[in-house]
Amino acid sequence: MLSAGKIPFWGGAGGSLNLQYGTPVVTAYVSYYYRVNSESFQGYTNPGAGPAFGTAYLLLTPAPIRTLRLNFRVGAITEVYAGPGQWGWGIFGPMLALRGYGETTNGEWDLTRDARVSFSHGLLVVPGVPEDFARGNYNSYIETGVSNYVNHAHLGIVLKNQYTFKLHYASDHGTDDRKYLTNFLRTPRQDGRMDSYIGEARWQSYPWGQVGLSGGLYDFVHAAAVSDGVWWGVDFTQGAKDMVNKFVGPHSAGNGKVAVVGAEYNFSVSSILWAPRTFTGQAPDLRVAIAAMLTRTVASDDPQYRDMNGYYAGLETEYRMTSLFSLTFQAYGEDRYTNIGTWSVYSLNPGIAFHTDWLSTDRIQLIYGRRFYSRAADPNTAQPLDRNMIALGGYMTF
């Protein structure tokens, strides 16, 4: 299937194995992922399409110091921050996701019975390989001839377990050691940086659900040399490279600033109707998530992208009719200006899901999707994008 824009499922077949072992003070975590592909798409030379380790780290949890609780993660780490969804991710994903090799220090401190402060700080390294390394990269998210390090810090407060406010900062520095290969913008070799400044607010209360709001600024300085220490920014991007292509422009030399604000509301209709009684989830229910996002390129060395806006909207619903059967519906829309016109993709995606009981996370799902593209999103008349799709998939945990 050839498509553009957000789709209502993760493509491909595969699995993951998550292991943990330890004591109350030291615990080891390891994740291993694999995909079911032909031999030509597997192996060390194409690690993103075959089996690969995900995370592997030690969690150190010393005894609390009165109301202060600390923990330390050391190893290969993946972290996610500032997603406006109920569990931190949301329809359009987080606004900051990091990965690399290093450490992160986390702490919580109870100021009063109604106020809890949280803080985090970490340093992650994404080492590269020489540009003439014959077998390619050792991991799918690095770039040959480029190495990165990420310094990040986070501060938050939770009031009455209902109101959450957090600040996030990350600086991803890229070192370009290439002598022969060029970067994706074909600009002269130069070290670069991507700085992220994000604020997050959240309100959560039974039975009304939760409202999340995240907004911030991404600052790119010669960011063609920045690989994937920040592996997720906005609009399902692969860090600085995708964000520069989408929002800053191909003629920007990797210099620009992008402001973003996103919001999401998640609620359960049955929880509202049952109140003040507690809804356990073991009865029919309509679950709804509504999200929107606005992006604006406030500075760019590419004049065609300066003051460019992007708009995103999403709706995801699930009507659990019985313990075994649900009706689902997802709708997505996105618009942004490009140098060849307005890039627009809209989709409507009804589906049917089967699960083992009311609270099961396992499911088998059949989805039909109808997609609508603008000419800028589908410019190749010799190989047009697909308008209709049918997907059958599922997942299970054990």
Phi, psi and omega in degrees: 000133174254123182208168174224160181083180184287136175247157188276016180203165174271125184284155176093162179248146180175198181196173178218149178236120181245124183236146173214145180204137178169199180240178177298341182259320183233126179228136177258135178238134177222134174237139180228129183244149173213155177237149181267090180233167177291165184299331182291344181251010181246172171105181187293327184283347176220068189295336181289342183254001181229196179298144181198148172286143176264280178240151176206106186209164173256135175253118180256123184234089178289168179296146180299149173254092188056245182263010179260125179241128182239152167210156184228131176248130183226126178142215177268113194237143169236129184225150184228136181220154166067027171282132183281357180288170186299324181251021173096346181262287177094173183299317183257014174083178180284166175265352178206121176225134187237153172202153181160195181247124182167218183218155173223130177257127180238145178213152174227139183222119178279108177287312177218184177295338184249000184225128179230128179260138175235149179210150179215149172209141181207161175226121182239144179238136175241089183288143178263185175235157179302151184293341179260018179291114194295329187265013176081205185268154178278348179214154189287342187256010175259171180235130184302131178083006182230136174235153185226155163220144185238126173251125184220150181214149185214141180220134182211165176218139177242128182246123176056025182057022180236323186246127181235133177227130182219149173240139183230140177220137175212136177235116183254112182257129180248134177249119184261108180258012182286142176245335186240318180282155178253161176281178186291342176265353180059038176262164180301151181299129182196136176294153184218182185205148172229118179250137180238130178232114188226138173246149185221135175225144185211138173235132182219128182204136176279134010258009193280349178096212182221147175238126179239142179223126178229139179206152181184191183228135175248125184246120183250128178232108184048047191284001174295343178267001181264119181270239197237038171295317166269105188262357177210125176241274182226142174062050175053045183269155174262066176071211187298322185300309181290322181294323176296315180299319187277322192242335183259327173111147182289345179250027183265352187059021180078020182246128177167177179224139180232124176260139185221141170222135180221150181217153177210142176238126179239132178205163177242124181295318180295324177299320179291317183288329181281338185305142009276003175289154180274128177272122185273352184089356182259056179193167179304144184202149172246116181255134189227138171228128180235129184221153175211155180210144177232131175239148177215127176277101185275345176204142177196143174281355174263107186298335180288340182257351182296135181065024178282139177250152173227142183232138181223140177216143181211145176224127176230125180228152173218122176257104178278098184285315179225180179291343184247350195219134177224152168254133181238155176207129176231137177225135182225147175213142177209141179224137170204151181277141174228177181286356176243014177125190181278122180269113185227136174220128175232148180211148174237129191222083173282155181202171176233135181234141176242135180218169190275334177199182184300321187258009184290141171266349177281146179197157167240131189225139174246125184233136168250136180233137174241123187244147182231127185239148167276169180296325180293328179280336182226069187274346187268099181289339178285335178218074184291155176289154180285136178266329183240143178212150172230128182231136175239124182203183179183176177203155178212152177237150178205000000 
